[in-house]
Amino acid sequence: MDSIVVVKVVMPEESLPHGIEGEISSYTSRKPYALEEACTVWEGVFIDKKEESTSTDMPLGTAIHNIEITLGKGGQLARAAGAVAKLIAKEGKSATLRLPSGEVRLISKNCLATVGQVGNVGVNQKSLGRAGSKCWLGKRPVVRGVVMNPVDHPHGGGEGRAPIGRKKPTTPWGYPALGRRTNHLSAKIEKLNTREEKEIIVTWSRASTIIPTMIGHTIAIHNGKEHLPIYITDRMVGHKLGEFAPTLSFTRHARNDNKSRR
């Protein structure tokens, strides 16, 4: 088996194997995942070439990034600057991860991942300094509706600092901006669990995360063309509904006649 050369390896001094020559110098790291005490930097270390490690080979608590969701598709999770996920459990053919957002998700044990944290950890603490730098990142100014004209926004118009003129704030198209119900799916499941009934639940949501209370129910998920009934099992917990009703060309849902755009 061939070998590859690693330029720098940080490891404790007592862990250095004997019989390998290389330049040794002391080095202290301030990174959050490094050792607190001074470590040794060793150049010219030879490491045997091997296949990439899967979550089966990683111990619990390992910090990982660039994680696969579908085997062989490539990394899809925890890829942004400074992102890191944690392997918190392994059971059967699945592994449980805690993602940077705090979400707990199940993936296959055979999915590949990279050990460690993505670089550029302090990217969010960087001061952009001026409006132009934000503009390059696509962050444009947001104009309030109350300072617009009535033709541009429902909140616009009036003399001076006038109120919005409505009971509740709305979007530029007249729909409620606050207080809209968003938990229709969970409310339906809660209702069925209370009654101990089983029936097909129709939903347009594809981004909802499957939770344990959904196990045993049949949910009809829209794939851009029709609703596909999917029976929820315990192995689906942590995944998105849209993963089980794939579509290559998603068509936007048509509005009802009574909800036409103004």
PyMOL commands that set and color helices and strands:
alter all, ss='L'
color gray80, all
select helices_A, chain A and resi 13-15+121-125+131-136+145-147+184-195+212-214+234-236+241-244+257-259
alter helices_A, ss='H'
color red, helices_A
select strands_A, chain A and resi 3-11+24-27+39-48+63-65+67-68+75-77+85-91+94-98+104-108+114-115+201-203+218-222+227-231
alter strands_A, ss='S'
color yellow, strands_A
deselect
rebuild
show_as cartoon
